[in-house]
Amino acid sequence: MQFMLLFSRQGKLRLQKWYVPLSDKEKKKITRELVQTVLARKPKMCSFLEWRDLKIVYKRYASLYFCCATEDQDNELITLEIIHRYVELLDKYFGSVCELDIIFNFEKAYFILDEFLLGGEAQETSKKNVLKAIEQADLLQEVSTLSVTSELHSNNLATIQNTLANA
């Protein structure tokens, strides 16, 4: 996979992941062209199209389009399955994912994608394993946040006690 884009029906980019090195200018040009191309297609049309020297595979879920670019020899159905698996992972994590979940929790959406895909290839096909890794990362983040909060509280308490003792 060369890249994955998530965008709304209004054409607003919600997530982008590039697996090939391109300049920002080129990324913007590609994004603009693809969003316009996909949004101009009728709902009953095929979800695969040839664009430049790539195959574009896209699927609409609710108000979001998930769009991937693959090399010519890659299997479109596997790419469609990758899109579907990513949506399933987002659904499991967010509980029926919607566009607002992606907007307000974009770092989590990227994290889930990175747990699932590595270098544009599926690294873990088991939903259970991906969700377990995400759950462990959430737990680690929660523990470290509690640790920092506890440390700040202890430092503040010591400062207050010193201030009172010196008063």
C-alpha positions as CSV (number, residue, x, y, z in Angstrom):
1,M,0.0,0.0,0.0
2,Q,1.3,3.4,-0.9
3,F,-1.0,5.5,1.3
4,M,-4.4,5.6,3.0
5,L,-6.7,8.6,3.2
6,L,-9.9,9.1,5.2
7,F,-12.1,12.0,4.1
8,S,-15.6,13.2,4.6
9,R,-18.4,13.5,2.1
10,Q,-17.6,17.2,2.1
11,G,-14.1,16.5,1.0
12,K,-12.4,17.3,4.4
13,L,-9.3,15.2,5.1
14,R,-9.6,13.4,8.4
15,L,-6.6,11.1,8.4
16,Q,-3.7,10.4,6.1
17,K,-1.0,7.9,6.2
18,W,1.8,7.8,3.6
19,Y,4.1,4.8,3.2
20,V,6.1,6.3,0.4
21,P,8.3,9.4,0.6
22,L,6.6,12.4,-1.1
23,S,6.9,16.1,-0.7
24,D,4.1,18.0,1.1
25,K,3.2,19.7,-2.2
26,E,2.9,16.3,-4.0
27,K,0.8,14.9,-1.1
28,K,-1.6,17.8,-1.2
29,K,-1.9,17.5,-5.0
30,I,-2.6,13.8,-4.8
31,T,-5.1,14.2,-2.0
32,R,-7.0,17.0,-3.8
33,E,-7.2,15.0,-7.0
34,L,-8.2,11.7,-5.4
35,V,-10.9,13.3,-3.1
36,Q,-12.4,15.1,-6.1
37,T,-12.3,11.9,-8.2
38,V,-13.8,9.6,-5.6
39,L,-16.5,12.1,-4.5
40,A,-17.5,12.6,-8.2
41,R,-18.2,8.8,-8.6
42,K,-21.7,7.5,-8.4
43,P,-22.5,5.2,-5.4
44,K,-23.2,2.2,-7.6
45,M,-19.9,2.4,-9.3
46,C,-17.1,0.0,-8.6
47,S,-14.8,0.8,-5.6
48,F,-11.7,0.2,-7.7
49,L,-10.2,2.6,-10.2
50,E,-6.9,3.0,-12.0
51,W,-5.2,6.3,-11.3
52,R,-1.8,7.2,-12.7
53,D,0.2,4.1,-12.2
54,L,-1.7,3.0,-9.1
55,K,-4.9,1.2,-8.2
56,I,-7.2,3.1,-5.9
57,V,-9.5,1.1,-3.6
58,Y,-12.1,3.0,-1.6
59,K,-15.1,2.3,0.5
60,R,-17.6,4.6,2.1
61,Y,-18.7,3.9,5.7
62,A,-21.4,6.3,6.9
63,S,-20.0,9.8,6.2
64,L,-16.4,8.8,5.8
65,Y,-14.5,7.5,2.7
66,F,-11.6,5.2,3.3
67,C,-9.3,5.3,0.3
68,C,-6.1,3.3,-0.3
69,A,-3.6,3.4,-3.2
70,T,-1.8,0.2,-4.1
71,E,0.6,-0.9,-6.7
72,D,-0.7,-2.3,-9.9
73,Q,0.0,-5.9,-9.1
74,D,-1.6,-5.8,-5.6
75,N,-4.9,-7.5,-5.0
76,E,-7.8,-5.1,-4.7
77,L,-9.9,-7.5,-2.7
78,I,-7.2,-7.8,0.0
79,T,-7.0,-4.0,0.1
80,L,-10.8,-3.8,0.5
81,E,-10.5,-6.3,3.3
82,I,-7.7,-4.2,5.0
83,I,-10.0,-1.2,4.9
84,H,-12.9,-3.2,6.3
85,R,-10.7,-4.7,9.1
86,Y,-9.5,-1.1,10.0
87,V,-13.1,0.0,10.3
88,E,-13.9,-3.1,12.4
89,L,-11.0,-2.2,14.8
90,L,-12.2,1.4,15.0
91,D,-15.8,0.2,15.7
92,K,-14.6,-2.1,18.4
93,Y,-12.5,0.6,20.1
94,F,-14.9,3.5,19.8
95,G,-18.1,1.5,19.9
96,S,-19.6,2.3,16.4
97,V,-17.1,4.8,15.2
98,C,-18.2,8.1,13.6
99,E,-16.5,11.0,12.0
100,L,-16.3,12.9,15.3
101,D,-14.4,10.0,16.9
102,I,-11.7,10.4,14.2
103,I,-11.7,14.2,14.5
104,F,-11.4,14.3,18.3
105,N,-9.3,11.2,18.8
106,F,-7.1,11.3,15.7
107,E,-4.0,10.2,17.6
108,K,-5.8,7.0,18.7
109,A,-7.0,6.4,15.1
110,Y,-3.4,6.7,13.9
111,F,-2.3,4.4,16.8
112,I,-4.8,1.7,15.8
113,L,-3.7,2.0,12.2
114,D,-0.1,1.7,13.1
115,E,-0.8,-1.4,15.3
116,F,-2.6,-3.0,12.3
117,L,-0.4,-1.9,9.3
118,L,3.4,-1.6,9.2
119,G,5.0,0.0,6.1
120,G,1.7,-0.3,4.2
121,E,1.4,-4.1,4.9
122,A,-0.9,-5.8,7.3
123,Q,1.3,-6.8,10.2
124,E,-1.4,-8.3,12.4
125,T,-4.5,-9.9,11.0
126,S,-6.0,-10.9,14.3
127,K,-8.5,-8.3,15.6
128,K,-8.1,-9.7,19.1
129,N,-4.3,-9.2,19.1
130,V,-4.5,-5.7,17.8
131,L,-7.2,-4.7,20.3
132,K,-5.1,-6.4,23.1
133,A,-2.1,-4.3,22.1
134,I,-4.2,-1.1,22.1
135,E,-5.7,-2.0,25.5
136,Q,-2.2,-2.5,26.9
137,A,-1.0,0.8,25.5
138,D,-4.1,2.6,27.0
139,L,-3.4,0.9,30.4
140,L,0.3,1.9,30.2
141,Q,-0.7,5.5,29.4
142,E,-3.2,5.6,32.2
143,V,-0.6,4.2,34.7
144,S,2.0,6.7,33.7
145,T,-0.5,9.6,33.9
146,L,-1.5,8.5,37.4
147,S,2.2,8.2,38.3
148,V,2.9,11.7,37.1
149,T,-0.3,13.1,38.8
150,S,0.7,11.4,42.1
151,E,4.2,12.7,41.9
152,L,3.0,16.3,41.2
153,H,0.5,15.9,44.1
154,S,3.4,14.7,46.4
155,N,5.6,17.6,45.3
156,N,2.8,20.1,45.9
157,L,2.1,18.7,49.3
158,A,5.8,18.9,50.3
159,T,5.9,22.5,49.0
160,I,2.8,23.4,51.0
161,Q,4.2,21.8,54.2
162,N,7.5,23.6,53.8
163,T,5.7,26.9,53.3
164,L,3.6,26.3,56.4
165,A,6.6,25.3,58.4
166,N,8.5,28.5,57.4
167,A,5.6,30.8,58.1
